[in-house]
């Protein structure tokens, strides 16, 4: 990183993804609701894993995917997440460091195993997730990389991690530390079930500690308690400095200052697996923000990253996103080829 400031640090669940192609009958047999994310204990995870057809294991986790995307774009990034000192934990650490991101969170020596998420992809490219959080639930304030948070333009927090009380404390302390150092704080709502579980706490977090918000349509409706998208967007105005509201094939709507900008989705020839679409959209958008790009360009870069990840199995990019973006979005080439990141501003 050459002593230059970080651009994005992510805080989230350090998870190894287990990806398998299944049909609707499998979901029904396993008692799973299509398109949902279900938290399970170790026993339930073992039962469903035993039912799976041949699968692929890839390091994941929502904020981890975002940080991998930022690094692929050439951004200076860091990650905070808890693994155990076991085989999957070693895999996750190797994969994160291989992206070029900083990752120094110490591994747990005792307690639950490294988390894993079984991602079941049906022929229509929809994904159903069954997640065992394992060591993730032990992350707390003592695990924060405070140097990274103080030095990053944006600290990005994953709503999926908000369940455990210790993680909630870590969120608030990370936000306070970022703001004390003149940095910005971003939150992704992650899933509407997270919002339903923690609506009041999320609203407090957003009102008092968050500058940048990411939400898809269902998450936004759950947060604002509105019944349609336009009313939900209107209800969000003034709550945060920047809000990026994604709508799948309809693209995204960005609130930045007094402006509301609608940006179409990036073209993709074939949707293979929607896992990670929001994570990679956030990667492009956050890097754009860190480099002071206008709202439309941030959303366009996010859309390109999302399009790449949904074109293949897995929630992390297969292509080099910086090379891809320079080729497909030449008007952003100057911002993407900076030799040194700009100094972060509050």
Secondary structure, 3 states (H helix, E strand, C coil): CCCCCEEEEEECCCEEEEEEECCHHHHHHHCCCCCCEEECCHHHHHHHHHHCCCCEEEECCHHHHHHHHHHHCCCCEEEECCCECCHHHHHHHHHHHHCCCECCCCCECCCCCCEEEEEEECCCCCEEEEEECHHHHHCCHHHCCHHHHHHEEEEEEEHHHHCCHHHHHHHHHHHHHHHHCCCEEEEECCCHHHHHHHHHHHHHHHHHHCCEEEEEHHHHHHHHCCCCHHHHHHHHCCCCCEEEEECHHHCEEEEECCEEEEECCCCCCCCCCCCCHHHHHHHHHHHHHHCCCCHHHHHHHHHHHHHHHCCCCCCCCCCCHHHHHHHHCHHHHHHHCCCCCCCCCC
